[in-house]
Amino acid sequence: MPRPDRLSLDMLETLIAVIDCDGDAIRAAEILGINQPSMSKRLAVLQHSNPQARRPWLERRGKTWFLTEEGKRNLPAVRQIVRLARTLQTDIDERIALAPDVSLACGQLAVLTFVRKALLAFRKQRPDARLRVSTAAGRERILGVATGELDLAVVTYPADEIYRIANRPLVVEPLFRDPWVLVCGKKAPESVHAAFAKLPDADVRFEQLAGLPLILPEAEAGLRQEIDRVLIEARLQDRFDSVMEIGAWPALLSYVRDGFGIGLIGASALEERSEGLLPPKRIATSPADIPQVQLICRHSAGNSDVKDLTPLGEKLWNLIQQAAGAQKFPE
């Protein structure tokens, strides 16, 4: 059974054009930029009875088209539909025109450190490019890349966790490992200073942190999830005393400087931000347990080795890699 004709936006615009041209189909076709066969095909659906509209909307007298009573009844609704459709199309066109050339997401630390350096280099090379930079939570960054909302993102999640969250394979490029360190503010209370001083200067074991007033990243952070994983595997999760959990690295370091407690953070957070802090102390971990900072994007359909990036996206990807490779961590 053949599929019945359906009303389309082209058909409705044609109807309005003909009526606004006083029934002159030739003049309406010129305005619409279509030929006479296309015009006749569109009008035929509105002229003859069909399962969708048993009463025709148009009738032809000589060379002029006229609305039937049914057409007159429906014309206001047709004009409203076309007006709304044009408004929506204009909105879409404006969004496309204003859309960024590259969209990137990273953490609040990365956006102030190596990603910032990459963006400065990118701007020198392409000052005309439009950028969107988001500092959403790590899980949202992964989902943003997976759904196409973002071109690329920097995350601190292992590859298997990235795959689980994205529910699809992504290109995952390791940037650098970010060792855990302990930091204490110079203005911290004497009791906090004393507890920090008792720890060895290097290779502090996780079990030595029991009872310390720790300031940790919030539970949703990729680095915090890695901390929890190591603690659970070592059966130490019940021995930790967290006096504060906080999301952004700059905020965490501010509270450490103010003496709220001892911060457990990634070493990259201290790059150019060690003022007001005692020398950091590294946590002893196996190389496999040191958090890995990753750069992710989608891959081209059917080819997992090719990144699904525009030339500008590829350029920013390479600049982030270069800036990440130049990271300097405190000894």
C-alpha positions as CSV (number, residue, x, y, z in Angstrom):
1,M,0.0,0.0,0.0
2,P,1.6,3.3,-1.0
3,R,2.4,5.7,1.7
4,P,0.0,8.7,1.8
5,D,1.4,12.2,1.1
6,R,2.2,14.2,4.3
7,L,2.3,17.9,4.9
8,S,5.8,19.3,4.7
9,L,7.3,22.7,5.4
10,D,8.0,23.1,1.7
11,M,4.4,22.4,0.9
12,L,3.1,24.9,3.4
13,E,5.5,27.6,2.3
14,T,4.3,27.0,-1.3
15,L,0.7,27.4,-0.2
16,I,1.4,30.7,1.5
17,A,3.5,32.0,-1.5
18,V,0.7,31.2,-3.9
19,I,-2.0,33.0,-1.7
20,D,0.3,36.0,-1.1
21,C,0.8,36.2,-4.9
22,D,-3.0,36.4,-5.5
23,G,-3.1,32.8,-6.8
24,D,-0.3,33.3,-9.4
25,A,1.7,30.1,-9.3
26,I,4.2,31.3,-11.8
27,R,5.2,34.3,-9.7
28,A,5.2,32.2,-6.5
29,A,7.5,29.7,-8.2
30,E,9.9,32.5,-9.0
31,I,9.9,33.8,-5.4
32,L,10.5,30.3,-4.1
33,G,13.2,29.6,-6.6
34,I,11.6,26.4,-7.9
35,N,10.5,25.2,-11.3
36,Q,6.9,24.7,-12.5
37,P,6.9,20.8,-12.2
38,S,7.9,21.1,-8.5
39,M,5.3,23.8,-8.0
40,S,2.6,21.7,-9.6
41,K,3.6,18.6,-7.6
42,R,3.3,20.5,-4.3
43,L,0.0,22.1,-5.1
44,A,-1.5,18.9,-6.4
45,V,-1.4,17.4,-3.0
46,L,-3.4,20.3,-1.6
47,Q,-5.8,20.4,-4.6
48,H,-6.9,16.7,-4.7
49,S,-8.6,14.7,-1.9
50,N,-6.3,12.3,-0.1
51,P,-6.4,10.2,3.1
52,Q,-4.7,13.0,5.0
53,A,-7.1,15.8,3.9
54,R,-10.4,14.6,2.5
55,R,-11.4,18.2,1.5
56,P,-9.0,20.0,-0.8
57,W,-7.5,23.3,0.3
58,L,-7.0,24.7,-3.2
59,E,-8.9,24.9,-6.5
60,R,-7.8,26.2,-9.8
61,R,-9.9,28.5,-12.0
62,G,-8.1,29.1,-15.3
63,K,-4.5,30.0,-14.4
64,T,-5.3,31.3,-10.9
65,W,-5.4,29.3,-7.6
66,F,-8.0,30.0,-4.9
67,L,-8.5,28.8,-1.4
68,T,-11.4,26.6,-0.7
69,E,-13.4,27.0,2.5
70,E,-11.3,24.3,4.0
71,G,-8.1,26.1,2.9
72,K,-9.4,29.4,4.4
73,R,-10.1,27.6,7.7
74,N,-6.6,26.1,7.9
75,L,-4.6,29.1,6.5
76,P,-4.0,30.8,9.9
77,A,-2.6,27.6,11.4
78,V,-0.4,27.1,8.3
79,R,1.0,30.7,8.7
80,Q,1.7,30.0,12.3
81,I,3.5,26.7,11.6
82,V,5.7,28.3,8.9
83,R,6.5,31.3,11.2
84,L,7.5,29.0,14.0
85,A,9.6,26.8,11.7
86,R,11.4,29.9,10.3
87,T,12.1,31.2,13.8
88,L,13.6,27.8,14.8
89,Q,15.7,27.7,11.7
90,T,17.0,31.2,12.3
91,D,17.9,30.1,15.9
92,I,19.7,27.1,14.6
93,D,21.6,29.1,12.0
94,E,22.7,31.6,14.6
95,R,23.9,28.8,16.9
96,I,25.9,27.3,14.1
97,A,27.4,30.6,13.3
98,L,28.4,31.3,16.9
99,A,29.5,27.7,17.7
100,P,33.1,27.3,18.9
101,D,35.7,26.0,16.5
102,V,37.0,23.8,19.3
103,S,35.4,22.7,22.6
104,L,37.6,21.5,25.4
105,A,36.9,20.5,29.0
106,C,39.5,20.0,31.8
107,G,39.8,20.4,35.6
108,Q,40.2,23.7,37.4
109,L,43.9,22.9,38.0
110,A,44.7,22.0,34.4
111,V,42.9,25.1,33.0
112,L,45.3,27.3,35.1
113,T,48.5,25.3,34.3
114,F,49.5,23.2,31.3
115,V,46.1,23.6,29.4
116,R,46.4,27.4,29.8
117,K,49.9,27.3,28.3
118,A,48.5,25.2,25.4
119,L,45.7,27.7,24.9
120,L,48.1,30.6,24.9
121,A,50.2,28.9,22.2
122,F,47.0,28.1,20.3
123,R,45.8,31.7,20.4
124,K,49.1,32.9,19.0
125,Q,48.8,30.5,16.1
126,R,45.1,31.0,15.5
127,P,43.9,34.3,17.0
128,D,40.7,34.1,14.9
129,A,39.5,30.7,16.3
130,R,36.6,30.5,18.7
131,L,37.1,28.4,21.8
132,R,34.9,26.9,24.5
133,V,36.6,25.8,27.7
134,S,34.6,24.0,30.4
135,T,35.7,23.0,33.9
136,A,32.9,20.4,34.4
137,A,33.4,17.4,36.7
138,G,35.5,14.6,35.3
139,R,32.6,12.2,34.6
140,E,30.7,15.0,32.7
141,R,33.8,15.6,30.6
142,I,33.9,12.0,29.6
143,L,30.2,12.0,28.7
144,G,30.6,15.3,26.9
145,V,33.3,13.8,24.6
146,A,31.3,10.5,24.2
147,T,28.1,12.4,23.1
148,G,29.9,14.8,20.8
149,E,29.2,17.9,23.0
150,L,33.0,18.3,23.5
151,D,35.8,17.8,21.0
152,L,38.4,16.8,23.6
153,A,38.9,16.6,27.4
154,V,41.6,16.2,30.0
155,V,40.6,13.7,32.8
156,T,42.3,11.8,35.6
157,Y,40.6,8.4,35.1
158,P,42.1,5.0,34.1
159,A,41.3,3.9,30.6
160,D,38.9,1.1,31.7
161,E,36.9,3.6,33.8
162,I,36.8,6.0,30.9
163,Y,35.3,3.2,28.7
164,R,32.8,2.3,31.4
165,I,31.5,5.9,31.8
166,A,31.5,6.7,28.0
167,N,29.9,3.3,27.1
168,R,32.0,3.4,23.9
169,P,35.6,3.3,22.9
170,L,37.4,6.6,22.9
171,V,40.9,7.7,21.9
172,V,42.9,7.8,25.2
173,E,46.3,9.5,25.2
174,P,48.3,9.4,28.5
175,L,49.8,12.8,29.3
176,F,51.7,12.3,32.5
177,R,51.5,10.6,35.9
178,D,50.7,12.9,38.8
179,P,52.3,11.6,42.0
180,W,50.4,12.1,45.3
181,V,52.0,14.5,47.8
182,L,51.1,15.8,51.2
183,V,51.1,19.5,51.9
184,C,50.9,21.6,55.0
185,G,50.4,25.3,55.4
186,K,53.0,27.4,57.2
187,K,50.2,29.0,59.2
188,A,48.7,25.7,60.4
189,P,48.3,25.1,64.1
190,E,51.2,23.6,66.0
191,S,49.5,20.3,66.4
192,V,49.1,20.0,62.6
193,H,52.8,21.1,62.1
194,A,53.9,18.5,64.6
195,A,51.9,15.7,62.9
196,F,53.3,16.7,59.5
197,A,56.9,16.9,60.8
198,K,56.7,13.3,62.2
199,L,56.2,12.0,58.7
200,P,59.3,11.0,56.6
201,D,60.4,13.5,54.0
202,A,59.9,11.0,51.2
203,D,58.0,7.8,50.5
204,V,55.3,8.3,53.1
205,R,53.2,5.2,53.4
206,F,49.4,5.4,53.3
207,E,49.1,3.6,56.7
208,Q,51.2,6.5,58.2
209,L,48.3,8.9,57.4
210,A,46.0,7.3,59.9
211,G,44.7,9.9,62.3
212,L,46.0,12.9,60.4
213,P,43.5,15.8,59.8
214,L,43.4,15.3,56.0
215,I,41.9,17.6,53.4
216,L,40.9,15.4,50.4
217,P,39.4,16.0,46.9
218,E,35.7,15.5,46.8
219,A,34.4,12.0,46.2
220,E,33.5,12.5,42.5
221,A,37.0,13.6,41.5
222,G,39.0,11.1,39.4
223,L,42.0,11.5,41.7
224,R,39.9,10.9,44.8
225,Q,38.5,7.7,43.3
226,E,42.0,6.5,42.7
227,I,42.9,7.3,46.4
228,D,39.8,5.3,47.5
229,R,40.7,2.4,45.3
230,V,44.2,2.1,46.8
231,L,42.9,2.5,50.3
232,I,40.3,-0.2,49.8
233,E,42.9,-2.6,48.3
234,A,45.1,-2.0,51.3
235,R,42.2,-2.2,53.7
236,L,42.9,1.3,55.1
237,Q,39.7,3.1,54.2
238,D,38.4,3.1,57.8
239,R,41.6,4.5,59.3
240,F,41.5,7.8,57.4
241,D,40.2,11.0,59.2
242,S,39.0,13.5,56.6
243,V,38.3,16.9,58.1
244,M,37.3,18.4,54.8
245,E,36.5,17.4,51.2
246,I,36.7,20.1,48.6
247,G,36.5,20.1,44.8
248,A,38.8,22.6,43.1
249,W,42.6,22.4,43.7
250,P,43.1,26.1,44.2
251,A,40.4,26.1,46.9
252,L,41.9,23.0,48.5
253,L,45.3,24.6,48.7
254,S,43.9,27.8,50.1
255,Y,42.3,25.9,53.0
256,V,45.6,24.0,53.6
257,R,47.4,27.4,53.8
258,D,44.8,28.6,56.3
259,G,45.6,25.6,58.5
260,F,42.5,23.6,58.2
261,G,44.5,20.4,57.8
262,I,47.0,18.5,55.7
263,G,46.2,18.2,52.0
264,L,46.5,15.1,49.9
265,I,46.8,16.2,46.3
266,G,48.5,15.6,43.0
267,A,52.0,17.1,42.6
268,S,50.9,19.0,39.5
269,A,48.7,21.2,41.8
270,L,51.9,22.7,43.3
271,E,53.4,24.0,40.1
272,E,53.9,27.7,40.7
273,R,51.6,27.5,43.8
274,S,53.8,26.4,46.6
275,E,53.8,29.8,48.4
276,G,52.6,29.6,52.0
277,L,53.3,25.9,52.2
278,L,55.9,23.7,53.8
279,P,58.0,21.5,51.5
280,P,55.7,18.7,50.2
281,K,56.1,15.1,51.1
282,R,55.6,12.3,48.5
283,I,53.4,9.3,49.0
284,A,55.0,6.0,48.4
285,T,53.1,4.1,45.7
286,S,53.9,1.6,43.0
287,P,54.2,3.2,39.5
288,A,50.9,1.6,38.5
289,D,49.1,3.3,41.4
290,I,50.2,6.8,40.5
291,P,47.3,8.6,38.8
292,Q,47.5,9.1,35.1
293,V,46.3,12.3,33.5
294,Q,44.7,11.4,30.1
295,L,43.7,13.4,27.0
296,I,40.6,11.9,25.3
297,C,38.5,12.4,22.2
298,R,36.3,10.4,19.9
299,H,37.7,8.2,17.2
300,S,36.6,8.1,13.5
301,A,33.9,5.6,12.7
302,G,35.4,2.3,11.8
303,N,39.0,3.4,12.7
304,S,40.0,3.4,16.3
305,D,43.5,4.8,15.4
306,V,42.2,8.0,13.8
307,K,41.0,10.9,16.0
308,D,37.7,12.4,15.1
309,L,39.0,16.0,15.3
310,T,39.0,19.0,13.0
311,P,42.4,20.4,12.0
312,L,42.0,23.0,14.7
313,G,41.1,20.3,17.2
314,E,44.1,18.3,16.2
315,K,46.3,21.4,16.6
316,L,45.0,22.0,20.2
317,W,45.5,18.2,21.0
318,N,49.1,18.4,20.0
319,L,49.7,21.7,21.9
320,I,48.2,20.1,25.1
321,Q,50.5,17.1,24.7
322,Q,53.5,19.4,24.4
323,A,52.5,21.6,27.4
324,A,51.8,18.5,29.5
325,G,55.2,17.0,28.7
326,A,56.8,20.2,30.0
327,Q,55.2,19.8,33.5
328,K,57.6,20.3,36.4
329,F,56.8,18.7,39.7
330,P,58.3,19.6,43.1
331,E,61.0,17.2,44.3
